[in-house]
Amino acid sequence: MNGNERLYFVIYDISDPKRWRSVFRTMHGYGEWVQLSVFQTRLSRVRHAELIADLDGIIHHDEDHVVIIDVGAADKVEPKVVSLGKRSFTVVEREPVIV
């Protein structure tokens, strides 16, 4: 297991539906979908930089907004979450990466 991974929440507000879909598809490659424009991810420093570069190449900085929140070391953090409604919330687990 990679002790250098951190847990991040990525929240975005994209004004154009085509760019929104592109960001949504990109985020599926990095983490787990939580809600409409919210993902949680476990990322190393390198994968975090790759994510920022990928999103930076998609969004229009004068129209869109992306927030990446660093929650802490993925193996140690225990986020306190209240989840209401039909979907339950669980912290994304480390999964093997097949290259």
N, C-alpha and C positions, 0 to 999 in steps of 0.2 A: 504494500500500500504506500501511496505517496504522501508523506507527512508535510510536503510543501504546498499542498493544495489549499485553497481558501474557498469559502462559501460566498457567493455573490448573488444578489438579486439584481436583475436587469429589468428596468421599467422604461417603456418608451411611448411617445406620443408622436406619431408620424402622420403628416397631413395628407399625403397622397396614397390612395389605396394600393397602387402598384408597388410603391416603396415599402408600404406597411407589410405586404405579402412577402417581399424580398427580405425584410428584417425578420419576419416571423420564420421563414424557411431557414435563414442563417442561424437564428437562435436555436432551432431544433438540433443543429449540429453541435451545439455547445452545452445544452442543458435541458431541463425538464420544464415543460409548460405548466404554469400555475393558474393563470387567468388570462383574459383577452390579450393584454400587452405586458405580461409579467412572466419572467422565467427565473428559475433558480439554477445556479451552475456551481460545479466544483472545478476550479481551474488552477493550474500551475501558473507561475509568473509568465512563462512563454505563451501558454494558451490565452491568458488574460490579454497580453499584448496583441496576439493574433485576433482576438475578438474585437478589440478596440479598432484595429486597422480595418477589419472587415466591415464593421458598422460605419466607420468614418467614410468608407468608400461608397456606401449606399445612401446615407441620409443627406438631406440638404440642410446645412447648418442654419440658414436663415428662416427655415420653416418647421423643422423637426426638433425633437428633444429626446435624448436618451440619458437615463440616470443609471449608473452602476454602483450598487451599494456593497461594500466589503463588510461582511458580517463577522469574519474571523477565520481562524484555522479550522478547516473543514472537519478534521478528526477530533477536534476538541470543543467546538462551538455547539451549544444546545439552545437554538433560538426559542424564545417564548412566543408562541403563535396562538391566536384565537382564530378558529376557522368556523364560520357559520354557514349553514346551507347544505346542499346535497353533496358537495365535494369535500373530502377530507384532505388535510394537508399533512404531508410527511417530508422530512428533509431528504433531499436527493442523496442517494447512496453512491459510493464509488463503484463503477462498473468497469470491467475490462475493456480496453480499447483495441479493436482489431484493425491492423493496418494493412 
